[in-house]
């Protein structure tokens, strides 16, 4: 990626709805070359999609929780398929340490969270143990990646 590609993804990360003319003006390109670069970034998988950022509270989902899950060793495929299909699970990550997975879920209330944990998530295939942490306040949601990736691309740890 060159300097213009980095500018493009940073600008799109800030506002994915801007026109190609506005984006091009912002990064110093005309509309057509800007469009071509965005298409190339999409084809490379660098731009993974476009979406509206929704406020969970405005949708009535007041309680955010992170749930650590330990499962039986032979149930990974079934568990992952069930998590992908479950609408309350907005994120699922494999982890190293005491848990096998970390889920991010939203619920309407603490009572609703309790129902989800006891009657839904605990019954997913292979679940051995759940441990949940309730988020009291989100300080930073979905921070920008472009500038961080650009400034660290040459670092070796």
C-alpha positions as CSV (number, residue, x, y, z in Angstrom):
1,X,0.0,0.0,0.0
2,X,1.2,3.5,-0.8
3,X,0.6,6.8,0.9
4,X,-2.6,7.4,-1.0
5,X,-4.1,4.0,-0.1
6,X,-3.4,4.8,3.6
7,X,-5.1,8.2,3.2
8,X,-8.1,6.6,1.5
9,X,-8.7,3.9,4.1
10,X,-8.3,6.4,7.0
11,X,-10.8,8.7,5.3
12,X,-13.3,5.9,4.6
13,X,-12.9,4.6,8.2
14,X,-13.9,8.1,9.4
15,X,-16.8,8.4,6.9
16,X,-17.7,5.5,4.7
17,X,-20.6,7.3,3.1
18,X,-18.7,10.1,1.4
19,X,-18.9,10.3,-2.4
20,X,-15.9,9.3,-4.5
21,X,-15.6,13.0,-5.5
22,X,-15.4,14.1,-1.9
23,X,-13.0,11.3,-1.0
24,X,-10.8,12.0,-4.0
25,X,-10.7,15.7,-3.1
26,X,-9.7,14.8,0.5
27,X,-6.8,12.6,-0.6
28,X,-5.7,14.5,-3.7
29,X,-7.1,12.4,-6.5
30,X,-9.9,12.9,-9.1
31,X,-13.1,10.8,-8.8
32,X,-12.2,7.9,-11.2
33,X,-8.7,7.1,-9.9
34,X,-10.1,7.3,-6.4
35,X,-12.8,4.9,-7.3
36,X,-10.3,2.5,-8.9
37,X,-8.1,2.5,-5.8
38,X,-11.1,1.8,-3.5
39,X,-12.2,-1.1,-5.7
40,X,-8.6,-2.5,-5.6
41,X,-8.6,-2.1,-1.8
42,X,-11.9,-4.0,-1.7
43,X,-10.6,-6.8,-3.9
44,X,-7.5,-7.2,-1.7
45,X,-9.8,-7.6,1.3
46,X,-8.3,-4.5,3.0
47,X,-11.8,-2.9,2.9
48,X,-14.0,-5.6,4.3
49,X,-17.4,-3.9,3.9
50,X,-19.4,-0.9,4.8
51,X,-22.0,-0.7,7.6
52,X,-23.9,1.8,9.7
53,X,-22.7,2.1,13.3
54,X,-25.7,1.5,15.5
55,X,-26.1,2.6,19.1
56,X,-27.2,-0.5,21.1
57,X,-28.8,1.7,23.8
58,X,-31.0,3.5,21.2
59,X,-32.2,0.1,20.1
60,X,-33.1,-0.9,23.7
61,X,-30.1,-3.1,24.3
62,X,-28.9,-1.5,27.5
63,X,-26.6,-4.2,28.8
64,X,-23.4,-5.2,27.2
65,X,-21.6,-8.3,28.4
66,X,-18.4,-10.2,27.6
67,X,-18.8,-13.9,28.1
68,X,-15.8,-16.3,28.5
69,X,-16.8,-19.8,27.3
70,X,-15.0,-23.1,27.9
71,X,-16.2,-26.0,25.8
72,X,-15.6,-29.7,25.4
73,X,-12.7,-30.4,23.0
74,X,-14.8,-32.2,20.4
75,X,-17.5,-29.5,20.0
76,X,-15.7,-26.6,18.3
77,X,-17.3,-26.9,14.9
78,X,-20.8,-27.3,16.4
79,X,-20.3,-24.5,18.9
80,X,-19.0,-22.1,16.3
81,X,-21.9,-22.8,13.9
82,X,-24.4,-22.2,16.8
83,X,-22.7,-19.0,17.8
84,X,-22.7,-17.7,14.2
85,X,-26.4,-18.4,14.0
86,X,-27.3,-16.9,17.5
87,X,-28.6,-13.3,17.1
88,X,-27.5,-12.1,20.6
89,X,-23.8,-12.9,19.9
90,X,-22.4,-9.9,18.0
91,X,-18.8,-11.0,18.3
92,X,-17.0,-14.3,19.0
93,X,-13.3,-14.8,19.3
94,X,-11.1,-17.8,20.1
95,X,-8.8,-17.1,23.0
96,X,-5.7,-18.5,24.7
97,X,-5.8,-19.0,28.5
98,X,-8.6,-20.3,30.7
99,X,-11.3,-19.9,28.1
100,X,-11.8,-21.2,24.6
101,X,-13.9,-18.3,23.4
102,X,-14.9,-14.7,24.2
103,X,-18.3,-13.6,23.2
104,X,-19.7,-10.1,23.1
105,X,-23.5,-9.9,23.6
106,X,-26.1,-7.3,24.2
107,X,-29.3,-7.7,26.3
108,X,-32.3,-5.5,27.1
109,X,-31.8,-5.8,30.8
110,X,-29.9,-7.7,33.5
111,X,-32.9,-10.0,33.7
112,X,-32.7,-10.6,29.9
113,X,-28.9,-11.2,30.2
114,X,-29.6,-13.8,32.9
115,X,-32.1,-15.5,30.7
116,X,-29.7,-15.6,27.7
117,X,-26.9,-17.0,29.8
118,X,-29.0,-19.6,31.6
119,X,-31.4,-20.7,28.9
120,X,-29.6,-20.0,25.6
121,X,-25.8,-19.7,25.8
122,X,-25.3,-22.4,28.4
123,X,-27.1,-24.8,26.1
124,X,-25.0,-24.2,23.0
125,X,-23.2,-27.3,21.8
126,X,-20.3,-28.4,24.0
127,X,-20.5,-25.6,26.6
128,X,-18.8,-26.6,29.8
129,X,-18.5,-23.2,31.6
130,X,-19.6,-19.6,31.1
131,X,-18.2,-16.6,32.9
132,X,-19.6,-13.2,32.2
133,X,-18.5,-9.6,32.8
134,X,-21.0,-6.8,32.5
135,X,-19.8,-3.6,30.9
136,X,-20.8,-0.6,32.9
137,X,-19.8,2.0,30.3
138,X,-18.2,1.9,26.9
139,X,-15.4,4.4,26.7
140,X,-14.2,3.6,23.1
141,X,-16.1,1.5,20.6
142,X,-14.6,0.6,17.2
143,X,-11.5,2.7,17.2
144,X,-9.8,3.5,13.9
145,X,-7.3,0.9,12.6
146,X,-5.8,2.6,9.5
147,X,-3.4,5.1,11.3
148,X,-2.4,2.4,13.9
149,X,-1.6,-0.1,11.2
150,X,0.2,2.5,9.0
151,X,2.5,3.7,11.9
152,X,3.3,0.1,13.0
153,X,3.8,-1.6,9.7
154,X,7.6,-1.5,9.9
155,X,7.9,-2.6,13.5
156,X,9.2,-6.1,14.3
157,X,8.6,-7.4,17.8
